[in-house]
Amino acid sequence: PDEFHFWQSELLIHTFRPPGWEPGRIMAAADLNLYYDPLNPLHYKRPDWYAAVGVREISEPRLSYVVWDEGVHPVVIVELLSPGTEDEDLGKTRQEPGKPPPKWDVYEKILKIPYYAVFSRYTEKLRVFVLKRGKYREIRLSDKPVWFPKISLGMGVWQGEYHDNKLLWIRWFDEKGNPIPTPAEKAEKERDTVLNDLEAERKRTKQLLA
């Protein structure tokens, strides 16, 4: 993957904080093999980004995600479109005889992922599909983040600077529509609060001594 794929996936990982779950019960990964079929244990997909909640706590980083060992399917998958994979990401390819099923079929029919999103940095367009009655249905997006009830988070586009690049990104939002801060953003906000408090205290002290 290019740098954008890496940074965009990292931003999604850093802002995926579904409320009500301990950090150890949350799994979010980028380009991690996803094994989906116990009858064909060597078959896997490699989503650009995906996450699961309610996973078992482990003491070491996962080398892959094996659904029949984990006992929990991912709840959301994101694919970052590129010319070489766009057709498969958007369900325009069909399974070839003797070959594993394409991504769309695995996500929709086998794993039954509740939420599936695709984002193109070339067109800066986000598309979101929700599983309804066994089929993905694209939902109409507005200027507000789209809400995912199963994880109590919203996903939307965000114009901002990340890794010194001012681009249009996708990230996670809380119920009030506020972006979930990255660790760096949270630390910067806390630092600004401390500096503001110190400045306010300095002014009060100066007034008392005047």
Helices and strands as residue ranges (DSSP letters): H 3-15, G 23-25, E 26-29, E 34-35, E 44-45, E 49-53, E 65-66, H 67-70, E 76-80, H 86-89, H 103-105, I 106-110, E 115-120, E 125-132, E 135-138, E 146-148, E 153-162, E 165-173, H 183-209
